[in-house]
Amino acid sequence: MTNRTYLSPPHMGPDERALLLEAFDSNWIAPLGPHVDAFEREIAAKVGVPHAAALSSGTAALHLALRILGVGRGDEVIASTLTFSATVNPIVYEGATPVFIDADRETWNMDPALLEEELAACAKKGKLPRAVIAVDLYGQCADYDRILAACARYEVPVIEDAAEALGATYRGRHAGSFGAMGVYSFNGNKIITTSGGGMLVSGRKDWIEKARFLATQARDPAPHYQHSQLGFNYRLSNLLAAVGRGQLRVLDERVARRRAINASYRRLLGGVPGLAHMPEAPYGGANCWLTCITIDPRAFGAGREDVRQHLERLDVESRPVWKPMHLQPFFEGCRVRGGAVAAGVFEHGLCLPSGSSLPDSQVARIAGEVRALHRS
Ligand SMILES: Cc1ncc(COP(=O)(O)O)c(C=O)c1O
């Protein structure tokens, strides 16, 4: 046992345990089975998208989405720069090149005006991107009215990376339901988890069937093993799908708790000079996966790293906001439109412990410690 406070640990309940044991006892110990089928149906119903494929990770879901759209060597794919590398790595898996768009100061998500500019510039050059990947960062939806309109004008499909945003909404609709395909992650740190896992959702049945086919080694319908396409081993285990079904039952509670934690941090850290919160856009309800703050060292009297290291000494995990992709050595040389907003958010941004099992007393303690650093 450890007293460490983690950023976003798993939060399990009795249903998850019962369903896992049921799956175990049924001997469906495979990347297929009744829980996989049911988890797909239940996620699809929850988010209001007709079809879903349960996969081994969110990264696998993004990879298959790109493959299904036919992204390949020589293509460009536009993505938000302020994100986790898993959003963009699959672009490189497919031999394509990422093009990065800066974040909007008001949402920390892809700036729709810069996206429009980039698409117009691409059209002028006669080389449109093969796809756009929009990310719903830290559980807040990107501005889909504007992003979808811009992409529709140039007939570029949108993949929605809602890995962090299950349970969030945009104008009353669920995160993950906006793009041609949507992606969720059930990694151990997410709002609900299967330890590792992901889901690809789409209104197109043929695409989801294709995803299932590619994810099971692309076996042609034949009694022997026959392959006419390159396949992957990307399906979700039946055991993990059972855990996911239990987690899905409490998703609304988990969202409510993370939102309450976010509200507490906002209240307890209100009025501190130089300390601001990630803006919440008026167009939707974030799931508040992680509560993020920014610290202006001059006004606050200490920097982001001072705060992080102070919390670390108290055995409290906090993390800098994602380092933008255009600043990553691996993506050096990739084109970026803007970049200063994302760079600033990275320089000053910190994610605070936000797990749904975090007690109020801990939220108050962490907020108190951060507050005390102001001009300490
Ligand atoms: C924005 C984003 N995209 C993609 C992923 C990849 O998901 P996974 O870890 O399930 O592969 C993650 C999280 O890990 C993420 O935060």
The ligand as an SDF file (V2000), in Angstrom:
LIG
                    3D

 16 16  0  0  0  0  0  0  0  0999 V2000
   -5.5810   12.3200  -26.6490 C   0  0  0  0  0  0  0  0  0  0  0  0
   -5.2460   10.8640  -26.6180 C   0  0  0  0  0  0  0  0  0  0  0  0
   -5.2710   10.1700  -27.7640 N   0  0  0  0  0  0  0  0  0  0  0  0
   -5.0020    8.8650  -27.8080 C   0  0  0  0  0  0  0  0  0  0  0  0
   -4.6890    8.1590  -26.6610 C   0  0  0  0  0  0  0  0  0  0  0  0
   -4.3220    6.7240  -26.8180 C   0  0  0  0  0  0  0  0  0  0  0  0
   -5.1140    5.8570  -26.1130 O   0  0  0  0  0  0  0  0  0  0  0  0
   -4.5150    4.4470  -25.6200 P   0  0  0  0  0  0  0  0  0  0  0  0
   -3.6040    4.7290  -24.4600 O   0  0  0  0  0  0  0  0  0  0  0  0
   -5.7240    3.6690  -25.2260 O   0  0  0  0  0  0  0  0  0  0  0  0
   -3.8030    3.8420  -26.7650 O   0  0  0  0  0  0  0  0  0  0  0  0
   -4.6530    8.8420  -25.4340 C   0  0  0  0  0  0  0  0  0  0  0  0
   -4.3620    8.1980  -24.1520 C   0  0  0  0  0  0  0  0  0  0  0  0
   -3.6450    7.3700  -23.8380 O   0  0  0  0  0  0  0  0  0  0  0  0
   -4.9180   10.2200  -25.4110 C   0  0  0  0  0  0  0  0  0  0  0  0
   -4.8480   10.9110  -24.2710 O   0  0  0  0  0  0  0  0  0  0  0  0
  1  2  1  0
  2  3  1  0
  2 15  2  0
  3  4  2  0
  4  5  1  0
  5  6  1  0
  5 12  2  0
  6  7  1  0
  7  8  1  0
  8  9  2  0
  8 10  1  0
  8 11  1  0
 12 13  1  0
 12 15  1  0
 13 14  2  0
 15 16  1  0
M  END
$$$$
